[in-house]
Amino acid sequence: MIQHGHVILEQMRRTLRFLTERSAHHHDSLLSNEFPVAAVHNVIVNNRGNLIASLPTPAMAEDVVQRLNEGEWRREEERWAL
């Protein structure tokens, strides 16, 4: 059971790294008008319903969604503070 948990944690790390790299380095990164994103079962979709990522479990998808939405909220707050 512990080994299975380690595998899921590693998959989540890779997904977060992929999403971070995608956002930072690619022209197809998420735009602010695509937020908030949502978890639908084990996939993440933008506010238009387009697939962003697929994760092993719904709980992992929900965690990533929360992090993405919080990160976007912080970026928007910083933008308005300037």
URDAPE-V465716 format. One record per run of one state. SS is the DSSP state (2 for helix, 1 for strand, 0 for the rest). FROM is the first residue (numbers start at 0). TO is the last residue. If there is no record, write none. Layout:
SS_FROM_TO, SS_FROM_TO
This chain:
0_0_0, 2_1_24, 0_25_30, 2_31_33, 0_34_36, 1_37_39, 0_40_41, 1_42_44, 0_45_49, 1_50_53, 0_54_56, 2_57_80, 0_81_81
